[in-house]
Amino acid sequence: MKKCMFILAALLAFTGLIACGSSADNTAASPSAPSSGEDFSETSSAMVTADAQSVPEKHLNIVTTIFPEYDWVREILGDNAGSADLTMLLDNGVDLHSYQPTAQDILKISTCDLFIYVGGESDGWVSDALQEAANKDMKVIDLLDVLDDAVKEEEIVEGMEAGEEHGDGEDEDHEEEEEGPEYDEHVWLSLRNAKVLCEAITDALTEIDPDHVADYRSNLTSYSEKLDALDAAYQSAVDSASRKTLLFGDRFPFRYLVDDYGLSYYAAFAGCSAETEASFRTITFLADKVDEFNLTSVLTIESSDQKIAQTIIQNTKEKNQNILTLNSMQSVTSNDVAAGSGYLSIMESNLDVLKEALQ
């Protein structure tokens, strides 16, 4: 309810911004009428000639919600990135699940040529924002919609804290009938999904900027080859690993990744869970699994305080496991981007972590 009220307020503020902006823009864009006695045809001809000489190359305005989308667009734009105004809304480390758009964010979306968002429950605010959009011709990419049947429902595995959002028995069935299943939004953590999504982004770019179709297609081919090579490296690492199980003392947003390579997992919480405290029962269960599978590592995601992982280790027999971190790319900031972080480089680092966890 609070999030809905916030979005309503942002939309009202946005409407005011559009109204003010439209008035100023219309005034500036309107040509002066010819004075009395002036030849209108000559004036019009001069105006057309001046406009033809001053028309700049098309400047694309693209808005993305999260880092992977942003980086994929950069890769496909390639050398044409300088002719695009590219925005990453979640640029300060705010988690997708708790993000609330500002009026300025909605204004950016309203006037853009291409808007890309994940499309899960966390993006429930998007439909209202798009209804208020000033540019009715914008292209919109919903990642979950693109992937369609490849999207997975969020699951609760053995030993995992269900959290308040998950009921049981008849209550859960009734809730699912009313609201539908809850989907796992972390689709970007599959390299195979990334390839499909980059193809959709390329299709959209070629539609809004047909002058650079060849560039975009060439960039997609090159980037897809890199995704395929990294995908093969992941599969090779898993095939040669002595272990096939991961254990997370944290949320688990990596279901798409483990399913791609046939790995099993245990975790304290589901990927979209807002829970931060694990019960003694969960801690004990996970510690027993560490012992059962003789695991040498307990994993966390970025920005974790690692307290749950530490407690799990303290309850194992050996008490000497390492804590490793896989980056789910949910906290990448604009500073990280400026420092050179990219989707591929982060997934390459994750591969190194995975190799260590499975050895």
C-alpha positions in Angstrom: 0.0 0.0 0.0 2.8 2.4 0.9 4.5 1.7 -2.4 1.3 2.4 -4.3 0.7 5.7 -2.5 4.4 6.6 -3.3 3.9 5.9 -7.0 0.7 7.8 -7.1 2.4 10.9 -5.6 5.3 10.5 -8.1 2.9 10.3 -11.0 1.1 13.4 -9.9 4.4 15.2 -9.6 5.4 13.9 -13.0 2.2 15.2 -14.6 3.1 18.7 -13.3 6.6 18.4 -14.7 5.3 17.3 -18.1 2.8 20.2 -18.2 5.4 22.8 -17.4 7.9 21.3 -19.8 5.4 21.0 -22.6 4.5 24.7 -22.4 8.2 25.8 -22.5 9.0 23.4 -25.3 6.1 24.4 -27.5 6.9 28.0 -27.2 10.5 27.5 -28.1 9.7 25.2 -31.0 7.1 27.4 -32.6 8.5 29.3 -35.6 7.7 33.0 -35.9 4.9 33.9 -38.3 5.8 36.1 -41.3 5.2 39.8 -40.8 2.5 41.6 -42.8 3.4 41.7 -46.5 6.2 39.1 -46.2 6.2 36.3 -48.8 5.2 33.2 -46.8 6.5 30.8 -49.4 10.0 32.4 -49.3 10.0 32.4 -45.5 8.9 28.7 -45.4 11.6 27.7 -48.0 14.3 29.5 -45.9 13.1 27.7 -42.8 13.1 24.3 -44.4 16.6 24.9 -45.8 17.9 26.0 -42.3 16.3 23.0 -40.6 17.8 20.6 -43.1 21.2 22.0 -42.5 20.9 21.9 -38.7 19.2 18.5 -38.2 21.6 16.5 -35.9 22.1 12.8 -36.0 19.4 10.9 -34.1 20.1 11.0 -30.4 18.7 7.9 -28.7 17.2 8.2 -25.2 17.3 4.8 -23.5 16.3 4.0 -19.9 17.1 0.7 -18.1 16.2 -0.3 -14.5 19.2 -2.5 -13.6 22.8 -2.9 -14.4 22.8 -6.0 -16.6 20.3 -4.3 -19.0 22.4 -1.2 -19.0 25.6 -3.0 -19.8 24.0 -5.1 -22.6 22.8 -1.9 -24.2 26.3 -0.4 -24.0 27.8 -3.5 -25.7 25.3 -3.5 -28.5 25.5 0.2 -29.1 29.3 -0.1 -29.3 30.8 2.9 -31.1 27.4 4.4 -31.4 27.1 4.8 -27.6 28.1 8.5 -28.0 24.8 9.2 -29.8 22.7 7.8 -27.0 21.6 9.1 -23.6 21.6 5.9 -21.5 20.2 5.9 -18.0 20.4 3.2 -15.3 17.7 4.0 -12.7 19.1 1.8 -10.0 22.5 3.4 -10.0 23.3 3.8 -6.3 23.1 0.2 -5.1 19.4 0.1 -4.3 18.0 -3.4 -4.5 15.5 -4.1 -7.2 13.0 -5.5 -4.6 13.0 -2.2 -2.6 13.3 0.3 -5.4 10.7 3.1 -5.6 10.8 5.5 -8.6 11.1 9.2 -8.1 9.2 11.7 -10.2 12.4 12.4 -12.1 12.7 8.7 -12.9 9.2 8.6 -14.2 9.9 11.7 -16.3 12.9 10.0 -17.9 10.9 6.9 -18.7 8.0 9.1 -20.1 10.2 10.7 -22.8 12.6 7.9 -23.7 12.8 5.9 -27.0 13.5 2.6 -25.4 12.6 1.4 -21.8 13.9 -1.9 -20.5 12.8 -3.5 -17.2 12.7 -6.9 -15.5 8.9 -7.2 -15.3 8.4 -9.1 -12.1 6.5 -8.3 -9.0 9.1 -5.8 -8.0 8.3 -3.8 -11.1 4.6 -3.4 -10.3 5.0 0.4 -10.6 5.9 0.2 -14.3 2.4 -0.1 -15.7 1.3 3.1 -14.2 4.4 4.9 -15.3 3.9 3.7 -18.9 0.3 4.8 -19.0 1.4 8.4 -18.2 4.2 8.3 -20.8 4.5 11.3 -23.1 6.2 9.3 -25.9 3.5 6.8 -27.0 5.9 5.4 -29.6 8.6 4.2 -27.2 9.8 0.6 -27.4 9.4 -1.4 -24.2 11.2 -4.6 -23.3 10.0 -6.7 -20.3 12.6 -9.3 -19.7 10.2 -11.9 -18.3 7.9 -11.4 -21.2 10.7 -11.9 -23.7 11.8 -15.2 -21.9 8.2 -16.4 -21.6 8.2 -20.1 -20.8 11.9 -20.0 -19.7 10.9 -17.9 -16.6 10.8 -20.0 -13.4 8.5 -19.8 -10.5 10.3 -19.0 -7.2 10.8 -22.1 -5.2 11.2 -23.0 -1.6 13.7 -25.9 -1.2 14.2 -28.1 1.8 15.4 -26.3 4.9 14.8 -22.8 3.5 12.9 -20.2 5.5 9.6 -19.7 3.8 9.2 -16.0 4.9 6.0 -14.1 5.4 5.2 -14.0 1.7 4.8 -17.7 1.6 1.9 -19.4 3.3 1.1 -23.1 3.5 -1.8 -25.4 2.8 -5.1 -23.8 1.8 -4.0 -20.3 2.5 -1.2 -20.6 0.0 -3.4 -22.2 -2.6 -6.0 -19.4 -2.2 -3.4 -16.7 -2.4 -1.9 -18.3 -5.6 -5.4 -18.4 -7.2 -5.9 -14.7 -6.5 -2.5 -13.3 -7.4 -0.9 -16.0 -9.5 2.5 -17.6 -9.0 5.5 -15.5 -7.9 8.2 -15.7 -10.5 12.0 -15.6 -9.9 13.1 -12.3 -11.3 16.8 -12.9 -11.4 16.8 -14.0 -15.1 20.0 -12.1 -15.9 22.1 -14.6 -13.9 21.8 -17.1 -16.8 24.3 -16.5 -19.6 21.8 -18.3 -21.9 19.0 -16.0 -20.9 21.4 -13.1 -21.5 21.9 -14.1 -25.1 18.2 -14.2 -25.8 17.6 -10.8 -24.1 20.5 -9.2 -26.0 18.8 -10.3 -29.2 15.6 -8.6 -28.1 17.5 -5.4 -27.3 19.2 -5.5 -30.7 15.8 -5.9 -32.4 14.5 -2.8 -30.6 17.5 -0.7 -31.4 17.3 -1.5 -35.1 13.7 -0.4 -35.1 14.3 3.0 -33.4 17.6 3.6 -35.2 17.6 1.9 -38.6 20.6 3.9 -39.8 22.9 1.7 -37.6 21.4 -1.8 -38.2 24.6 -3.3 -39.5 26.6 -2.0 -36.5 24.1 -3.4 -34.0 23.9 -6.8 -35.6 27.6 -7.0 -35.8 28.0 -6.0 -32.1 25.4 -8.6 -31.1 27.2 -11.3 -33.0 30.5 -10.5 -31.3 28.9 -10.2 -27.8 26.9 -13.5 -28.3 30.2 -15.3 -29.1 31.6 -14.1 -25.8 28.5 -15.2 -23.9 28.7 -18.6 -25.6 32.4 -19.0 -24.7 31.7 -18.1 -21.0 28.7 -20.5 -20.9 31.0 -23.3 -22.2 33.6 -22.4 -19.6 30.9 -22.7 -16.8 29.8 -26.1 -18.1 33.3 -27.4 -18.3 34.0 -26.2 -14.8 30.9 -28.0 -13.4 31.5 -31.2 -15.4 35.0 -31.5 -14.0 34.1 -30.5 -10.4 34.2 -33.0 -7.6 31.1 -31.5 -6.0 27.7 -30.6 -7.5 26.1 -28.8 -4.6 26.2 -25.2 -3.4 25.1 -23.9 0.0 24.1 -20.3 0.7 23.9 -18.7 4.1 21.9 -16.0 2.5 19.2 -15.2 -0.1 19.5 -17.4 -3.2 19.1 -15.5 -6.5 21.1 -18.0 -8.6 18.5 -20.5 -9.5 18.8 -19.8 -13.3 22.5 -20.3 -13.1 22.4 -23.6 -11.2 19.6 -25.0 -13.4 21.7 -24.2 -16.5 24.5 -26.5 -15.3 22.6 -29.1 -13.3 23.8 -28.1 -9.9 21.8 -28.6 -6.7 21.6 -26.1 -3.8 20.5 -25.3 -0.3 19.9 -21.8 1.0 18.6 -19.8 4.0 16.1 -17.8 1.9 14.6 -17.6 -1.5 16.0 -15.0 -3.9 13.2 -12.4 -3.5 12.9 -12.9 0.3 13.0 -9.9 2.6 14.0 -12.0 5.6 17.3 -11.3 7.3 17.1 -13.6 10.3 17.4 -17.4 10.0 15.8 -19.7 12.6 17.9 -22.1 14.6 16.2 -24.9 12.7 17.4 -23.5 9.4 20.9 -22.9 10.7 21.2 -26.5 12.0 19.8 -27.9 8.8 22.3 -26.1 6.6 25.2 -26.9 8.9 24.2 -30.6 8.7 24.2 -30.3 4.9 27.7 -28.8 4.9 28.8 -31.9 6.9 26.8 -34.4 4.8 28.3 -33.2 1.5 31.7 -32.3 3.0 31.5 -28.8 1.6 34.5 -26.6 1.9 32.6 -23.3 1.4 29.5 -21.5 2.5 28.4 -18.8 0.0 26.8 -15.4 0.3 25.8 -12.7 -2.1 27.4 -9.2 -2.4 26.7 -6.7 0.5 26.0 -9.6 2.9 27.1 -9.1 6.5 27.9 -12.8 6.5 26.5 -13.4 10.0 24.3 -16.3 8.9 27.2 -17.9 7.0 29.4 -17.6 10.0 26.8 -19.1 12.3 26.3 -22.1 9.9 30.1 -22.7 9.9 30.2 -22.5 13.7 27.7 -25.3 13.8 29.5 -27.7 11.5 31.8 -30.5 12.7 35.0 -29.0 11.2 34.2 -25.3 11.6 36.8 -24.4 9.0 34.8 -23.7 5.9 35.5 -20.6 3.8 33.0 -17.9 3.1 32.8 -17.1 -0.6 30.7 -14.4 -2.4 28.9 -14.7 -5.7 27.9 -11.4 -7.2 24.2 -11.2 -8.2 24.6 -7.7 -9.7 21.8 -6.3 -7.6 24.0 -3.7 -6.0 26.2 -2.4 -8.9 26.5 1.4 -8.7 27.4 4.0 -11.3 30.8 4.3 -9.6 31.3 0.5 -10.3 30.4 1.1 -13.9 32.8 4.0 -14.1 35.5 1.8 -12.6 35.1 -0.7 -15.4 32.6 -3.3 -14.1 30.8 -5.1 -16.9 28.3 -8.0 -17.0 30.9 -10.4 -18.5 33.7 -9.4 -16.1 31.4 -10.0 -13.1 30.2 -13.4 -14.5 33.9 -14.3 -15.1 34.6 -13.5 -11.5 31.6 -15.6 -10.4 33.0 -18.5 -12.4 36.3 -18.4 -10.4 34.2 -18.4 -7.2 32.1 -21.3 -8.4 35.2 -23.4 -9.2 36.5 -22.9 -5.7 33.2 -23.7 -4.1 32.8 -27.0 -6.1 36.4 -28.3 -5.7 
